Amino acid sequence: MDFSATREGAVLSLLGPTDLEHHFARRLEPGESFEAVPVAVAVSTHGREGAFAQLTAYRRWLRDVNPRVDDLPVVYNDFMNTLMGHPTTEVLLPLIREAAAAGAEVFCIDAGWFADPELGDYWDTIGEWTEASGRFTGGLRAVVDEIHRLGMRSGIWLEPEIVGAQSPIADELPDDAFFQRFGQRVREHDRFHLDLRHPMVRRHLDGVIDRLIADLGVSYFKFDYNINPGAGTEWRATRAGDGLLAHTRAFRDWLVGIGKRHPHVLIENCSSGAMRADYSLLGVTHLQSTSDQQDFRLYPPIAASAPAHILPEQCGNWAYPAADMTREEMAFTLVTGLSGRLYLSGFLDELTSAQRALVHEAVELHRRDRHQLRSATPFWPLGLPAWDDPVVCLGLRHKDGETLYIWDRGDEPAEVLIPGVYGTASTIFPASASAWSLDPQQAGLAMRTLDGPTARVIRVEKDI
């Protein structure tokens, strides 16, 4: 898409894949046809937020076309600022117990469950998706059984489109099962890229998914995508971009197939922390982790901006409390999680009882109010945030009123005016912390924060 201005007015150009910019061309034989990638344009007389509201409604319509059961569960994932891809029975069991005690409903085992624990960098070996011998005392099944015993659903991490160069799958599948350019497999960081158009690839991946569901009872998959395959593949394609588009469409069809065979299964479209977060995929998946940002102070602009592109009920915002955080810092990261779908991580077993109580409070609030996300419309009373803005605010408007998520990243207390926000305001998280002062004024909601970083969730009910 290209936007330009002239003396006569503005020009908006919607340009599909081209040979020059995207290495795309498609040769059509007599009688053949080709359907281009669909485009949606939102226009509103209510400015930027009116346009975003229309796009939000459109994205919900896209998901309704391929409806999937999703009760918006609270997910705990062991990766972010926690195990970082090195799970074992000994470190998982305490996390599982604490996640269940906090109210998590899904426990997702992230990367590394398939890798020999002696391997440091295991990425060139992935592709079989079978349990690593020696990593789990009593086997992975014993760990998953504990997840189920404590009343949670089990999840697991996969990068389905990728096969490591040292994986047995790299030899079992033919060359045309992988992305190819110049007659050779595309190889990036000792990893090959599968082509979902190939029937052997589909059979292989269907077998992986069906086996994990049947053998372990997994009902949540986190699908990652940590590769840059370049322009695409030239196999059965006019140009590499043509092959790339055909693969992505085949990958989407494969996701739809999982939903048809296993309608109870939830799928997260992680894709390297939202690096591939288009609605071709989000229209048929459930959750999108919004970032791999590990610094809780840097996350607010990401979480606040995410609903401009991703539905609020799909924005998986990480909250990763840690024992060395102050109470205000703990609240800060939990407000980030509460601003969308609460996506929990962190060494919960190392927290003090007071810190655990704050996590439990956040989970309880999210479980109570998450139904509002399905119809919430985002707005930004301070404007879309810049990366270095000291104060960041996201608003979600729903039928019960408005909820504001506000982060003050400065060190000193700040005087903040949230313009255009009127009604009875109250802090709903954290309930037991020192309160920010809230002062409804004619111009909006005025507040004074505390020494930072500090964050709050504020509910605004319209005065009748």
LOBA-774499 format. One record per residue (C-alpha): x, y, z. Coordinates in pm, whole numbers, padded with zeros to 5 digits, always signed. Example, Ala and Ser with C-alpha at 12.3 -4.5 7.8 and 13.67 -1.06 7.14 Angstrom:
+01230-00450+00780 +01367-00106+00714 
This chain:
+00000+00000+00000 +00129+00346-00088 -00003+00683+00027 +00088+01017-00130 -00047+01370-00141 -00091+01606-00435 -00233+01955-00475 -00567+01803-00569 -00582+01569-00270 -00460+01236-00136 -00387+00922-00336 -00407+00574-00188 -00259+00298-00403 -00318-00069-00326 -00051-00271-00501 -00054-00648-00499 +00256-00868-00530 +00478-00755-00816 +00787-00893-00983 +00995-00586-00902 +00920-00557-00531 +00814-00909-00436 +00970-01150-00688 +00613-01241-00779 +00470-01341-01114 +00212-01599-01212 +00185-01756-01557 -00175-01838-01649 -00250-02100-01909 -00567-02065-02122 -00871-02107-01898 -00678-02064-01571 -00753-01795-01316 -00578-01648-01014 -00726-01486-00703 -00518-01203-00561 -00464-01142-00190 -00775-00966-00053 -00744-00611+00079 -00970-00421+00319 -00983-00042+00349 -01152+00132+00641 -01285+00486+00608 -01451+00675+00891 -01584+01023+00961 -01470+00970+01321 -01102+00992+01245 -00828+00745+01321 -01010+00561+01597 -01323+00529+01388 -01117+00364+01115 -00951+00132+01365 -01295+00041+01501 -01405-00059+01152 -01091-00269+01104 -01153-00435+01440 -01506-00526+01328 -01372-00655+00996 -01116-00878+01167 -01387-01025+01388 -01589-01096+01075 -01289-01276+00926 -01272-01502+01231 -01646-01566+01219 -01605-01706+00867 -01396-01988+01019 -01540-02012+01372 -01342-02196+01637 -01417-02275+01996 -01214-02043+02220 -01298-01971+02584 -00999-01734+02617 -00808-01938+02876 -00524-01798+03083 -00205-01950+02942 +00116-02003+03137 +00421-02057+02915 +00759-02154+03061 +00975-01963+02810 +00991-01588+02859 +01250-01484+03120 +01213-01834+03267 +01338-02161+03115 +01421-02004+02777 +01399-02332+02588 +01552-02573+02841 +01270-02756+03022 +01327-03054+03250 +01103-03242+03490 +01278-03090+03791 +01222-02728+03686 +00878-02779+03531 +00697-02943+03823 +00724-02643+04062 +00613-02409+03782 +00317-02633+03700 +00202-02635+04062 +00231-02258+04099 +00066-02187+03763 -00231-02399+03864 -00249-02231+04205 -00248-01890+04033 -00547-01987+03819 -00381-02063+03485 -00593-02288+03263 -00331-02394+03007 +00031-02484+03078 +00241-02470+02760 +00581-02640+02750 +00793-02431+02519 +01098-02511+02305 +01360-02769+02398 +01138-03063+02496 +01256-03247+02183 +01630-03176+02220 +01908-03371+02385 +01985-03184+02709 +02356-03204+02629 +02306-02994+02316 +02354-02622+02360 +02233-02500+02022 +01980-02759+01907 +01813-02568+01623 +01978-02763+01340 +01828-03089+01474 +01456-03003+01490 +01190-03161+01273 +01097-03501+01416 +00909-03354+01713 +00964-03653+01936 +01052-03642+02305 +01423-03617+02388 +01547-03916+02585 +01700-03824+02918 +01540-03479+02949 +01236-03580+03153 +01249-03808+03457 +00977-04065+03398 +00916-03925+03051 +00733-03625+02913 +00403-03805+02968 +00454-03787+03345 +00497-03409+03326 +00187-03371+03110 -00011-03597+03342 +00073-03360+03629 -00058-03067+03423 -00384-03253+03369 -00404-03372+03730 -00399-03010+03846 -00688-02923+03616 -00502-02746+03336 -00489-02820+02965 -00147-02909+02827 +00024-02722+02547 +00345-02770+02354 +00573-02565+02127 +00643-02652+01763 +00799-02482+01464 +00617-02696+01209 +00750-02543+00886 +01116-02592+00974 +01353-02891+00958 +01710-02872+01086 +01985-02974+00846 +02096-03243+01093 +01745-03381+01149 +01663-03729+01012 +01359-03568+00845 +01596-03372+00622 +01703-03702+00462 +01364-03874+00470 +01185-03609+00265 +01273-03536-00100 +01418-03204-00215 +01087-03088-00359 +00934-03106-00010 +01143-02801+00081 +01177-02443-00041 +01417-02438-00336 +01600-02170-00527 +01853-02218-00806 +01788-02591-00790 +01892-02626-00426 +01719-02627-00091 +01696-02288+00077 +01922-02314+00382 +01917-02050+00654 +02112-02096+00979 +02137-02470+00905 +01760-02500+00873 +01539-02595+00577 +01190-02465+00508 +00913-02714+00434 +00670-02654+00149 +00315-02728+00270 +00199-02784-00087 +00383-03116-00091 +00166-03415+00015 +00452-03584+00200 +00497-03271+00413 +00128-03262+00498 +00131-03630+00594 +00439-03580+00811 +00296-03281+00999 -00052-03431+01033 +00113-03735+01187 +00305-03517+01435 -00006-03328+01547 -00229-03635+01569 +00038-03829+01762 +00092-03554+02022 -00282-03524+02075 -00336-03900+02097 -00030-03989+02306 -00007-03688+02539 -00352-03534+02534 -00214-03200+02415 -00488-02949+02334 -00284-02629+02280 -00010-02571+02025 +00226-02278+02010 +00341-02254+01647 +00660-02055+01600 +00836-01927+01289 +01200-01822+01342 +01339-01816+00990 +01384-01581+00696 +01346-01792+00382 +01409-01501+00147 +01195-01446-00161 +01031-01788-00144 +01057-02105-00350 +01081-02168-00722 +00937-02520-00709 +00614-02534-00912 +00612-02155-00934 +00657-01890-01200 +00869-01685-00958 +00986-01736-00600 +00719-01502-00464 +00453-01709-00638 +00578-02017-00455 +00586-01831-00124 +00224-01719-00157 +00116-02070-00256 +00294-02214+00048 +00137-01967+00291 -00206-02049+00153 -00134-02419+00190 -00013-02359+00547 -00338-02181+00626 -00537-02471+00479 -00335-02708+00697 -00431-02506+01006 -00796-02523+00904 -00757-02899+00870 -00631-02929+01227 -00940-02742+01347 -01170-02974+01157 -01004-03290+01291 -00957-03155+01644 -01210-02878+01711 -01114-02863+02081 -00751-02773+02007 -00628-02414+02046 -00348-02277+01828 -00121-01985+01907 +00032-01806+01609 +00355-01701+01782 +00563-01651+01467 +00873-01508+01630 +00689-01269+01855 +00430-01143+01603 +00672-01112+01309 +00410-01289+01094 +00080-01166+01233 -00146-01130+00930 -00513-01221+00931 -00470-01493+00676 -00333-01684+00977 -00500-01502+01266 -00835-01562+01101 -00794-01934+01171 -00590-01933+01495 -00670-01827+01849 -00390-01631+02011 -00104-01410+01892 +00185-01344+02129 +00255-00976+02066 +00630-00972+02123 +00939-01150+02254 +01033-00833+02446 +01207-00937+02768 +01233-00594+02938 +00906-00519+03116 +00975-00145+03091 +00988-00159+02711 +00674-00368+02659 +00398-00101+02711 +00421+00066+02365 +00396-00280+02208 +00100-00393+02418 -00080-00060+02375 -00029-00050+01997 -00106-00416+01930 -00488-00376+01908 -00438-00148+01608 -00344-00463+01420 -00460-00757+01635 -00798-00817+01796 -00794-00749+02173 -00911-01106+02239 -00607-01236+02047 -00337-01006+02190 -00125-01237+02405 +00073-00992+02619 +00347-01145+02832 +00353-01082+03206 +00664-01226+03369 +00680-01144+03741 +01013-01205+03913 +01120-01232+04275 +01358-00936+04249 +01085-00699+04132 +00935-00439+04361 +00560-00445+04415 +00515-00162+04165 +00729-00341+03907 +00525-00658+03957 +00205-00461+03903 +00362-00298+03595 +00429-00627+03413 +00090-00767+03517 -00092-00460+03380 +00082-00534+03048 -00062-00884+03052 -00407-00761+03153 -00423-00517+02861 -00504-00807+02626 -00496-01181+02682 -00297-01243+03000 +00001-01455+02890 +00181-01557+03208 +00541-01667+03259 +00816-01624+03519 +00952-01828+03811 +00630-01820+04010 +00774-02072+04256 +01039-01818+04367 +00789-01544+04457 +00702-01441+04811 +00350-01499+04937 +00271-01129+04885 +00402-01141+04528 +00204-01456+04455 -00108-01288+04590 -00063-01007+04338 -00033-01258+04052 -00344-01439+04174 -00528-01108+04188 -00438-01031+03826 -00546-01376+03705 -00875-01353+03895 -00948-01010+03745 -00867-01131+03394 -01085-01440+03427 -01371-01225+03557 -01359-00964+03279 -01216-01148+02978 -01560-01186+02818 -01547-00812+02749 -01252-00856+02513 -01470-01023+02248 -01659-00699+02179 -01404-00441+02297 -01305-00155+02069 -00957-00007+02123 -00887+00365+02152 -00582+00572+02238 -00667+00890+02434 -00299+00997+02438 -00248+00892+02076 -00067+00585+01949 +00245+00558+02164 +00597+00634+02051 +00871+00394+02157 +01012+00634+02418 +00690+00793+02549 +00711+00820+02929 +00335+00766+02973 +00146+00513+02760 -00230+00457+02761 -00455+00203+02591 -00832+00221+02624 -01076-00062+02559 -01437+00046+02513 -01706-00213+02583 -02072-00220+02669 -02004-00193+03043 -01791+00121+03008 -01425+00186+02940 -01110+00028+03080 -00782+00221+03074 -00441+00057+03093 -00187+00321+03187 +00188+00285+03231 +00414+00559+03367 +00772+00464+03281 +00933+00764+03449 +01117+00762+03781 +00923+01052+03937 +00547+01097+03990 +00375+01251+03687 +00070+01470+03639 -00130+01313+03354 -00450+01424+03182 -00638+01159+02985 -00846+01375+02751 -01198+01284+02646 -01249+01032+02927 -01548+01111+03150 -01733+00925+03420 -01671+00763+03757 -01315+00632+03763 -01177+00368+03998 -00861+00160+04012 -00937-00209+03966 -00575-00335+03961 -00382-00355+04175 -00650-00318+04441 -00420-00316+04742 -00139-00090+04615 -00091+00278+04688 -00350+00458+04483 -00293+00707+04206 -00500+01020+04260 -00790+01035+04013 -00966+01367+03947 -01246+01388+03686 -01231+01725+03513 -01409+01900+03228 -01120+01822+02991 -01095+01458+03094 -00952+01241+03369 -00660+01393+03559 -00431+01175+03766 -00108+01181+03959 +00110+00872+03950 +00374+00743+04195 +00748+00696+04178 +00800+00476+03875 +00785+00261+03687 +00421+00224+03785 +00102+00110+03611 -00269+00077+03681 -00590-00062+03533 -00867+00195+03570 -01236+00133+03508 -01449+00429+03395 -01824+00397+03427 -02040+00648+03242 -02240+00878+03466 -02611+00845+03395 
